[in-house]
């Protein structure tokens, strides 16, 4: 990306994700790919992005495993960018960002794009749910815990272990809710 930080070694999956999608162009390229675009000129036309910037972002998304680069023409050589399973798994993230933007950033005009599940069957409003109980996951009901992938010997400057519970149900790892504030459903 265009910044000088490397988040890939941080013990945080969000930081590692930001390492891949840390700029608006990469997220918009992902949006276009999930809507069916595969070719450089399609992305360039859709986004109006500078060719060198697009080339850089596509290369980084290929390197990250989001796209597989496939040649489709020899003369001149041209490739298309096909979503990998990793890329297709980005849909819930994109849907959540879309829903958040519709709720908080639409300026009162309503959603510019809507998602429909099973084509015209029903409007899809993404909700993050617990895979075990099926309840929606909300800020006030979550606990951040040390996970199995957190390196025991990590003592880097980005060590967040002191904010995490050592085990589920243990102390810590709960976001503070300012007094007088209620969760918005």
Backbone torsions as a table, in degrees:
resi	resn	phi	psi	omega
1	UNK	NA	-177.1	-174.8
2	UNK	-83.8	-2.9	179.1
3	UNK	-95.3	171.1	-176.8
4	UNK	-98.2	7.7	-177.4
5	UNK	-94.3	145.9	174.5
6	UNK	-119.0	105.8	-177.7
7	UNK	-90.4	-3.7	-171.7
8	UNK	-63.7	-23.6	-178.5
9	UNK	-96.3	-3.5	-179.7
10	UNK	-68.3	145.8	177.2
11	UNK	-82.1	61.6	-177.9
12	UNK	-157.6	119.2	-179.7
13	UNK	-65.0	-30.6	177.1
14	UNK	-66.5	-44.8	177.7
15	UNK	-61.1	-40.2	178.9
16	UNK	-65.9	-36.6	177.2
17	UNK	-66.9	-39.8	177.4
18	UNK	-63.6	-30.5	176.9
19	UNK	-61.3	-32.4	178.2
20	UNK	-86.4	-44.7	-173.1
21	UNK	-114.6	37.1	-174.4
22	UNK	-78.8	9.1	176.6
23	UNK	-141.6	158.6	-175.0
24	UNK	-65.0	-33.0	-178.3
25	UNK	-61.7	-41.6	-177.5
26	UNK	-64.3	-39.8	178.4
27	UNK	-67.4	-40.6	179.2
28	UNK	-69.1	-34.4	173.7
29	UNK	-63.5	-42.6	177.5
30	UNK	-61.3	-43.4	176.6
31	UNK	-55.9	-49.8	-178.5
32	UNK	-62.9	-38.9	179.1
33	UNK	-65.9	-40.7	178.4
34	UNK	-68.9	-19.0	174.4
35	UNK	-91.8	3.1	171.7
36	UNK	110.9	-3.9	178.7
37	UNK	-75.0	143.5	-178.8
38	UNK	-134.9	-18.2	-171.8
39	UNK	-108.1	148.5	-177.8
40	UNK	-50.1	-50.8	-176.5
41	UNK	-65.2	-30.0	175.9
42	UNK	-66.4	-47.1	178.2
43	UNK	-61.5	-44.1	-177.1
44	UNK	-63.7	-43.3	179.6
45	UNK	-67.1	-42.6	-178.5
46	UNK	-64.8	-41.8	-171.8
47	UNK	-98.0	-20.8	-175.4
48	UNK	65.6	27.3	-177.1
49	UNK	-83.7	146.6	176.2
50	UNK	-60.5	141.0	-175.4
51	UNK	-59.4	-40.8	-179.6
52	UNK	-67.2	-36.8	178.3
53	UNK	-67.6	-44.4	178.2
54	UNK	-61.1	-45.1	178.8
55	UNK	-58.8	-43.7	178.4
56	UNK	-61.3	-49.1	-176.9
57	UNK	-66.2	-41.3	177.7
58	UNK	-62.2	-42.3	178.1
59	UNK	-59.8	-42.9	179.4
60	UNK	-67.5	-36.4	178.4
61	UNK	-71.1	-33.1	173.5
62	UNK	-66.6	-47.2	-179.7
63	UNK	-60.1	-36.7	-179.6
64	UNK	-74.0	-17.1	-178.5
65	UNK	97.4	6.0	179.9
66	UNK	-73.1	-40.5	178.4
67	UNK	-117.7	153.1	165.0
68	UNK	-109.6	128.4	180.0
69	UNK	-88.0	123.5	-179.2
70	UNK	-125.4	128.5	177.2
71	UNK	-74.3	137.5	176.8
72	UNK	-125.6	-6.1	-179.2
73	UNK	-151.9	137.2	-178.6
74	UNK	-88.8	-41.2	-172.2
75	UNK	-129.9	104.7	-8.0
76	UNK	-71.5	157.0	-178.8
77	UNK	-65.4	127.8	179.7
78	UNK	-138.0	147.6	-179.2
79	UNK	-125.9	157.8	168.7
80	UNK	-116.8	159.9	-176.0
81	UNK	-114.8	108.0	-173.7
82	UNK	-103.3	131.8	178.9
83	UNK	-61.3	135.8	173.0
84	UNK	-90.8	175.7	173.1
85	UNK	-54.0	-38.2	176.2
86	UNK	-59.3	-44.4	179.8
87	UNK	-64.6	-43.9	178.5
88	UNK	-65.0	-30.5	178.2
89	UNK	-71.2	-5.8	177.3
90	UNK	-78.7	-12.6	-177.3
91	UNK	-54.5	-47.4	179.0
92	UNK	-61.7	-32.6	177.5
93	UNK	-66.3	-48.0	179.1
94	UNK	-61.3	-43.2	179.4
95	UNK	-62.6	-39.2	178.6
96	UNK	-66.9	-42.2	177.0
97	UNK	-63.0	-40.8	178.4
98	UNK	-61.3	-48.1	-179.6
99	UNK	-63.5	-41.2	178.9
100	UNK	-62.3	-46.3	178.1
101	UNK	-62.2	-38.4	177.8
102	UNK	-63.7	-37.6	-177.5
103	UNK	-75.5	-40.9	-169.5
104	UNK	-109.9	-17.1	-171.5
105	UNK	-126.4	14.3	-176.0
106	UNK	-83.1	-6.0	179.4
107	UNK	63.1	19.8	179.4
108	UNK	85.3	-0.3	-176.7
109	UNK	-85.1	-15.1	-175.6
110	UNK	94.3	170.3	-176.6
111	UNK	-66.6	128.4	175.9
112	UNK	-74.0	-24.6	177.9
113	UNK	-136.2	136.6	176.7
114	UNK	-122.4	150.4	179.1
115	UNK	-101.1	137.7	177.8
116	UNK	-124.7	130.4	-179.4
117	UNK	-89.8	134.3	-175.2
118	UNK	56.9	53.0	-179.3
119	UNK	54.1	-107.7	-174.1
120	UNK	-93.7	8.7	-174.8
121	UNK	-63.4	-53.1	179.6
122	UNK	-162.1	152.4	177.4
123	UNK	-66.9	138.2	-179.4
124	UNK	-102.8	117.8	172.0
125	UNK	-107.4	107.8	-176.8
126	UNK	-67.9	139.2	177.2
127	UNK	-138.4	135.0	175.7
128	UNK	-84.1	123.4	-179.0
129	UNK	-121.5	158.0	175.9
130	UNK	-75.6	128.0	-179.8
131	UNK	-66.9	-24.5	-179.6
132	UNK	-82.0	-50.3	-173.5
133	UNK	-105.6	-15.5	179.4
134	UNK	83.3	-1.4	178.8
135	UNK	-76.1	147.5	174.2
136	UNK	-62.4	144.6	177.3
137	UNK	-94.0	121.6	179.9
138	UNK	-125.8	159.5	-175.0
139	UNK	-52.8	-44.9	-174.7
140	UNK	-72.4	-8.7	-173.8
141	UNK	-121.9	30.3	-176.4
142	UNK	-122.4	150.1	174.2
143	UNK	-131.8	130.7	177.4
144	UNK	-91.9	125.1	-176.4
145	UNK	-125.1	155.2	173.7
146	UNK	-63.2	124.9	-178.5
147	UNK	-95.6	170.3	-177.2
148	UNK	-64.9	-20.8	-179.5
149	UNK	-92.3	2.0	178.9
150	UNK	-77.3	118.1	-175.8
151	UNK	-61.8	127.5	178.8
152	UNK	-58.8	-36.3	-174.9
153	UNK	-94.6	9.9	-178.8
154	UNK	-71.9	125.4	177.0
155	UNK	-138.1	30.5	-179.0
156	UNK	-72.3	175.3	-176.8
157	UNK	-67.7	-14.8	-177.9
158	UNK	-106.6	27.2	-179.4
159	UNK	-71.5	116.4	-178.5
160	UNK	-104.6	7.4	-175.0
161	UNK	-53.6	-34.4	-178.0
162	UNK	-67.8	-16.0	177.4
163	UNK	-92.5	-6.2	-172.9
164	UNK	-105.0	150.3	172.1
165	UNK	-75.3	144.7	178.8
166	UNK	-70.8	-28.4	179.4
167	UNK	-152.5	153.4	178.6
168	UNK	-56.9	134.1	-178.8
169	UNK	87.3	-12.2	178.8
170	UNK	-77.1	-176.9	-179.2
171	UNK	-78.7	151.5	177.6
172	UNK	87.5	177.7	175.5
173	UNK	76.5	10.3	-179.5
174	UNK	-108.3	131.2	179.0
175	UNK	-66.6	142.0	177.7
176	UNK	-78.3	136.3	174.7
177	UNK	-109.8	116.5	-178.5
178	UNK	-55.7	143.3	-179.4
179	UNK	-61.3	143.3	-178.5
180	UNK	81.6	1.5	179.6
181	UNK	-104.0	138.6	176.3
182	UNK	-118.7	149.4	176.1
183	UNK	-67.9	142.1	176.7
184	UNK	-97.6	125.0	-178.8
185	UNK	-86.4	NA	NA
